[in-house]
Amino acid sequence: MLYQEAVLQLPTSFINSFILIIAQLPGYVAAENGIS
C-alpha cells in the first residue's frame, strides 16, 4: 500500500469507527437505564 493511500484511508476508518460507536451508544444507555 502506498503511504499516501494509507494516509487517506486512516481518517475514513477512524470516522467509520466513531460513527459505529455513536450509533451503539443509545442502545447501551437504554440497556443500562433498563437494568437500573
Biotite code that builds the C-alpha atoms (Angstrom):
import biotite.structure as struc

atoms = struc.array([
    struc.Atom([0.000, 0.000, 0.000], chain_id="A", res_id=1, res_name="MET", atom_name="CA", element="C"),
    struc.Atom([1.261, 3.449, -0.838], chain_id="A", res_id=2, res_name="LEU", atom_name="CA", element="C"),
    struc.Atom([1.891, 5.850, 2.018], chain_id="A", res_id=3, res_name="TYR", atom_name="CA", element="C"),
    struc.Atom([-0.497, 8.397, 0.506], chain_id="A", res_id=4, res_name="GLN", atom_name="CA", element="C"),
    struc.Atom([-3.277, 5.818, 0.273], chain_id="A", res_id=5, res_name="GLU", atom_name="CA", element="C"),
    struc.Atom([-2.755, 4.831, 3.892], chain_id="A", res_id=6, res_name="ALA", atom_name="CA", element="C"),
    struc.Atom([-2.969, 8.469, 4.989], chain_id="A", res_id=7, res_name="VAL", atom_name="CA", element="C"),
    struc.Atom([-6.194, 8.911, 3.037], chain_id="A", res_id=8, res_name="LEU", atom_name="CA", element="C"),
    struc.Atom([-7.753, 5.766, 4.482], chain_id="A", res_id=9, res_name="GLN", atom_name="CA", element="C"),
    struc.Atom([-6.878, 6.457, 8.120], chain_id="A", res_id=10, res_name="LEU", atom_name="CA", element="C"),
    struc.Atom([-9.375, 9.314, 8.640], chain_id="A", res_id=11, res_name="PRO", atom_name="CA", element="C"),
    struc.Atom([-12.085, 7.307, 6.867], chain_id="A", res_id=12, res_name="THR", atom_name="CA", element="C"),
    struc.Atom([-11.639, 4.249, 9.081], chain_id="A", res_id=13, res_name="SER", atom_name="CA", element="C"),
    struc.Atom([-11.490, 6.444, 12.182], chain_id="A", res_id=14, res_name="PHE", atom_name="CA", element="C"),
    struc.Atom([-14.699, 8.256, 11.207], chain_id="A", res_id=15, res_name="ILE", atom_name="CA", element="C"),
    struc.Atom([-16.439, 4.946, 10.444], chain_id="A", res_id=16, res_name="ASN", atom_name="CA", element="C"),
    struc.Atom([-15.443, 3.555, 13.835], chain_id="A", res_id=17, res_name="SER", atom_name="CA", element="C"),
    struc.Atom([-16.587, 6.745, 15.535], chain_id="A", res_id=18, res_name="PHE", atom_name="CA", element="C"),
    struc.Atom([-19.969, 6.576, 13.767], chain_id="A", res_id=19, res_name="ILE", atom_name="CA", element="C"),
    struc.Atom([-20.391, 2.934, 14.811], chain_id="A", res_id=20, res_name="LEU", atom_name="CA", element="C"),
    struc.Atom([-19.655, 3.790, 18.446], chain_id="A", res_id=21, res_name="ILE", atom_name="CA", element="C"),
    struc.Atom([-22.073, 6.735, 18.409], chain_id="A", res_id=22, res_name="ILE", atom_name="CA", element="C"),
    struc.Atom([-24.744, 4.547, 16.800], chain_id="A", res_id=23, res_name="ALA", atom_name="CA", element="C"),
    struc.Atom([-24.394, 1.978, 19.593], chain_id="A", res_id=24, res_name="GLN", atom_name="CA", element="C"),
    struc.Atom([-24.467, 4.497, 22.455], chain_id="A", res_id=25, res_name="LEU", atom_name="CA", element="C"),
    struc.Atom([-28.284, 4.958, 22.628], chain_id="A", res_id=26, res_name="PRO", atom_name="CA", element="C"),
    struc.Atom([-28.841, 1.195, 22.905], chain_id="A", res_id=27, res_name="GLY", atom_name="CA", element="C"),
    struc.Atom([-26.138, 0.902, 25.568], chain_id="A", res_id=28, res_name="TYR", atom_name="CA", element="C"),
    struc.Atom([-27.606, 3.755, 27.609], chain_id="A", res_id=29, res_name="VAL", atom_name="CA", element="C"),
    struc.Atom([-31.114, 2.323, 27.254], chain_id="A", res_id=30, res_name="ALA", atom_name="CA", element="C"),
    struc.Atom([-29.908, -1.081, 28.453], chain_id="A", res_id=31, res_name="ALA", atom_name="CA", element="C"),
    struc.Atom([-28.110, 0.460, 31.436], chain_id="A", res_id=32, res_name="GLU", atom_name="CA", element="C"),
    struc.Atom([-31.174, 2.508, 32.370], chain_id="A", res_id=33, res_name="ASN", atom_name="CA", element="C"),
    struc.Atom([-33.430, -0.522, 31.928], chain_id="A", res_id=34, res_name="GLY", atom_name="CA", element="C"),
    struc.Atom([-31.310, -2.625, 34.290], chain_id="A", res_id=35, res_name="ILE", atom_name="CA", element="C"),
    struc.Atom([-31.038, 0.050, 36.948], chain_id="A", res_id=36, res_name="SER", atom_name="CA", element="C"),
])
